[in-house]
Amino acid sequence: MMHKIIFLIFFLLCISCDYIPSFSQDQIIEGKFEIAKGKIGDSIKEAKNYIYSPVKKIILYKKLFPDGTGILWIKKEFNLPDRLHGQNLSLFSEPIIPNDEIYLNDYLIGKEGLTPYKEGNFFPAWNNIRNYKIKNTLLKKEKNILHIKVFINYEILFPGKLLVGTENKINSLARLHNFFRIKINLFTAIILFSSSILFLIIFVKRPKNRETLYYSLLALSGTIYLSNFYIYSLNLIDLSIVSYFPFQKIIFSMMCISPFFYCKCIMHFQEIVIKRIKNFLLISITIFPAVIIIFISYQILLKYRLVFLSLNLIAFIPFTLHILFLKRNKLTNILLAGYIPFLLSTTIDSIGVFLELNYFILSSIGLFLLVLSLAIIMVNSFIDAHNKFQELNIHLEEKVQQRTEELDKVNEELQTINEILISQNNDLITVKEVLEIVNNELGKTRDALWGEMQLAKKIQTILLPENPQIPGFEITAYMNPADSVGGDYYDIINCENNDWVIIGDVSGHGVPAGLIMMMVQSATQAYLNKYPNAKPTELLSVLDVMIKHNTQRMKEDKYMTITALSFNKDGSAIFAGLHQHLLIYRAGINNVEVLKPEGIWLSPWDMPNMGFKNINYELKLNSGDILLLYTDGITEAINKNKEFFMYTKLIKILEKYNDYSTEHIKGTILETLELCGYTTNDDVTILVLKRI
């Protein structure tokens, strides 16, 4: 609905521009004008004696002024209709660029713009319509002569049509033109500047929300750009001390740099990560041209301004559409509703510059709608977050009570199991010690977890490493349970002579799976604290015994796939277990190696008697090698065509992004899942280790 409203605003504003009253045929002064080359400081007395030549288009002046500067006199004779004699009259013209003085029958009736040889500074009135009052005594019944003196400074634009009419009608027409040319742009600039300050304050309060910073900069650049439309008319500053050429270069720079802020705002808001080459491309088509414009001369800028605008526009269109459609959702329609009018308006204005047309500039409307669409989605996100927070507070006490009761029930079951297993011992570590550790952890968890969503989340994550590190490795870990409590497990355990990396997945998910995961984690920590130099097979044997006893007492047919790796300081490792395939990117040969070890699960069944062998395997990671460990929540993700994600897609990601950080590789895997429409119905865990 919102994107339709934005389109409607753009349509109505464009249509309203077409309804500006047109010239009436009995009041218009048009046809062939005559031109002559003047001199700096000449007067109307001298201009009357120049030899004038008729031309169809005033832009032909370039033949008279090869260096781009000088004085051009334009002459036109006209007869005034009888019905206008004796009335209060005015002369109306669309903007004459850059500056002008208009004489009627040798008398100055008006002028616009600053010229260096009179006011000491050059500043054109390029967006101002001309509305000059005519004294009745100046008009003749037969032939009247207009002389228009134009100060040329590398550019000129003459409308080719003038209007003489009654003062009231001309004033009404002038007010209407000023509304669309000046007041709308001033109103838009005030809105953009206010929103820029507002979002800058939000960024200062929440620096993590980088999109608010880029939105603030985008709105500020739009404010600076729009000042070009009204700065002369409103006399906000003393223009005699403002240099026009540097001011225009700043305006053009803002036009080039604003797409950069726009794209960055969308990328941070949508959490989109792009490759370095694409980021460099964005900078090269926005930042680089903006910097170049500041340092080149104004003459060169005017000569190649269409090139700057066209290259910026042509390169910006596919890049922005790529950003918008990387994450297509309901917000994209709102963004497109602001982007398409901006694209259309800037394209039309670029064509107008090329054809040297004098018309109402549309890009200011397009810019306003572009920034408006961004503001709408960002405000919408703030409102959604506020509503969710309110809903969370409403149901907080009820959910906390419910979670606490569930935890009490689980704790009672563990107490029963503990009493039954209290007499059973293991040669290396007793089950009683394991259960005591589990009970202690559960007790600590229940006492500490008095918060809504933290209760379920901390059961899942309280025992997992907060900042896993292994000397000589870059490591990124990620886990997202399918339910409030999941059955995935990973751990990084640093010992004196070696470092352990463990990943596992309990069948199913929910509270039972999470409980078994906690048992395995506690037992692993306790065993390795006592026997840090044990073999992976010895660790798995102990865990297997514990799982058999506990699952039988709990009457749960749960099992756990697991792989345990013990790394030495030189990057070599021994590992055991049966889990997902190990994927290793080998930097030396630029290829991905797939390891498919045979080992045992942790289960209620006797795995060795079923043909599974508890065997240690060896591997070594050299500099640049990457080890990817994951659970089946990744590979069993499914799309609408009932196709699984499969580990082969992980291989392609490793082959393509091996030069990137482990965090980027992890992000690419998750982003690929989302962009390709895959749904995960199980816990998702990813471990990425890169040998430095």
BELWO-V852880 format. One record per helix or strand. SS is the DSSP state (alpha for helix, beta for strand). FROM is the first residue (numbers start at 1). TO is the last residue. If there is no record, write none. Layout:
# BELWO-V852880
ss: (SS | SS)
from: (FROM | FROM)
to: (TO | TO)
This chain:
# BELWO-V852880
ss: (alpha | beta | beta | alpha | beta | alpha | beta | alpha | beta | beta | beta | beta | beta | beta | beta | alpha | beta | beta | beta | alpha | alpha | alpha | alpha | alpha | alpha | alpha | alpha | alpha | alpha | beta | beta | beta | alpha | alpha | beta | beta | beta | beta | beta | alpha | beta | beta | alpha | beta | beta | alpha | alpha | beta | beta)
from: (2 | 28 | 33 | 44 | 53 | 58 | 69 | 82 | 89 | 97 | 99 | 107 | 114 | 123 | 130 | 136 | 143 | 157 | 162 | 167 | 210 | 239 | 244 | 276 | 298 | 330 | 363 | 431 | 452 | 473 | 488 | 499 | 511 | 536 | 560 | 572 | 582 | 591 | 602 | 608 | 617 | 626 | 632 | 638 | 644 | 646 | 662 | 679 | 684)
to: (18 | 29 | 37 | 47 | 55 | 63 | 79 | 84 | 93 | 97 | 104 | 112 | 114 | 123 | 134 | 138 | 153 | 157 | 166 | 205 | 234 | 241 | 269 | 295 | 326 | 355 | 421 | 448 | 461 | 480 | 494 | 506 | 530 | 554 | 567 | 578 | 586 | 595 | 602 | 610 | 620 | 630 | 635 | 638 | 644 | 657 | 675 | 679 | 691)
